[in-house]
C-alpha cells in the first residue's frame, strides 16, 4: 500500500511539472504570434505611408480608426487580435494601440515616416501589460524590430520626444 501512495505521488509531481511546461510553451507561442501581428502592423504602417505622402495615418483628422485605415494593407483579418487577449479585443476589436499621443513632440500621427526619430521609438504595442508575462508588453519599434519589454519602458517611451531636443521646430516636428 505504501508503494502505491509513493507511485501516485510521483505521478502527481510529474503531471504538475508537465502541465507547467505546457503552459509556458503555450504562453511563448502566443507571445510569438503577438509579435508577428505587431510586425504585420508595422509593415502596414509603411505600406500606408507609401500611398499617403510618406505619412503615418492621422485618425484625428478623419472619423476612421487607425485599425480601419491600415486594414486594406493587411492580408489577415485577425492581425489586431493578440491570442492572449481575452478582454480588450472582444470589447474593442483591437488588442493593440499605437503612438497617437496628440502631443506634437511625441506623436507619430500625421508625421512623415521618413522624419528622423529615435530607432528605439515605440510605434505600436499591446493595449495592456501582462498578457504574456508579468509587467511585460510586446511592441514594435521605429526600426522595425519587435520585442517584449517592461511596461514601464514601453509606456514611458510614449512620453519621450521622438527626436532629440534642438532638432525640432516649435511645432514639435523635426527641422
N, C-alpha and C positions, 0 to 999 in steps of 0.2 A: 504494500500500500504506500509506503514512503517513497518508493521508486517512482510510482505513478505520479505523485504530487510533484516530485522533482522534475520529471519529464514534462508535465503540464506547465510548470513554472518556466522551464527553459523555452518551451514553445511560445509561451506568452511574451517573454522578453524578446525572442527573435521576431515575433509578429509585430511588436511595438517598434523595433528598430526598422523593420521593413516598411511599415506604414510611414514612419518619419522620413525615410529616404525617398519614398514615392512622393510624399508631399513636397519635399524640397525640389525634386526633379520637375514636378508639375508647376511649381511657382517659377522655377527657372525658365521653363518652356513658355509660360505665359509672359514673362518679362521679355524674352527674346521676340515673341510675337508683337508685343507692345513697341519695342524698339524698331521693329520692321515697319510698323504703322507710322511711327514718327519719321522714319526715313522717307517713306512714301509721301507723307505730308510735306516734308522739306522739298522733295522733287517737284511736287505740285505747286508749291510757292514759286519755285524757279520757272516752271513752265508758264504759270500765270503771268509772272513778271515779263517773260519774253514776249508775251502778247499784249502787254499793258505798259508800254513806255518804260520798261525795266523797273516797274514799281511794285512794291508789295500792295496787297489789297488795302482799301481803306473803308471798312464796313460802316464807319460813322457817316460817310458821305453818301451812303446808299441805305436801303432798308433790307439789304441782303446780308446774312451771316457769313463769316469768313469760311465756314464749312461749305455752305452752298456755293460760294464764289469758287472754291477750289474743286468741288465735286466733278466738273467736266474734265479736269486734268488727272483724275484718279481712275484706275481701271478696276477698283474694288469698291463695293458698296459699303462694306463694314470696316473700312480703314479708320473710322473715327471711334471704333469700339475697342477699348482695351479689354482683353479677355478676363482680367481680374476685377474689372469694374462692375459691381453689381448694384450700384446706387446712382451714379451720375448719368451714365449713358441711357438707362431706361427712362429717366426723367427728362433729359435734355436732348438726347440724340448724339452726344459727343462726350468722350472721356477726356478730351484734350482742350487746352487753351493755348493762346499764342500771345506774343509780345505786342499787344494792342493796349498800351498803358494810358493813352490820352495825354501823356506828358511829352512835348516835342523832343526833350533831351533823351528820353528812354524808349519811346515807341518806335516800332517798325512800320506801323500803319501809314501807307501813302509814301513812305520813304523809298528812294531809289535802291534797288537791290545791289547796285554797284557802289553805293556810298561806302566810304571806309568805316568799318565797325570793328570792334574787338572780335577776334576769331572765336573767342570763348563766350560770345554773347548767346544767351538762351533765346531761341526763336519760338519753339513750341514745346509743350510739356504736359504731363498728366495733370488733370484738374486737382486731384487730391493726393497727398503723400500716403505711403504705407500700403499700397496695393500689392507690391511685390516683396518689400522688406520694410521693416520699421524705420520711420523717418527718412525714407528714400523716395526719390521721384525719378522717372525716366524723362529724358529731354533730348532735343536735337539742337545743336549749336549752329551758329552762322557759318562755321567752316564745314558743315555737313556731317560732323560726327554725331553719333547717337550714344548716349551713355546714361548710366544710373548715377545720380548724385544726391547729396543730402538735401533735404527740403530747405534748409537754411541757405545753402549755396544757390539752389535753383530760384527760390522766391526772392532772395536777396539780390540776385543779379538783375531782376526786373526794376530795381531802384537805381541801378548804376547807369550813368550816361553811356550811350552807345560808342561814343568816340572820346578820346582824351580831351580834357579841358584845354581850351585855347585853340582847338582845331574845329570849332563850330561857331556858327553865327548866333545872333541874338535870338533867332527862332529855334535854336537847338539843332539845326541841320548843319552838316559839315560845310566848310568853305569850298 
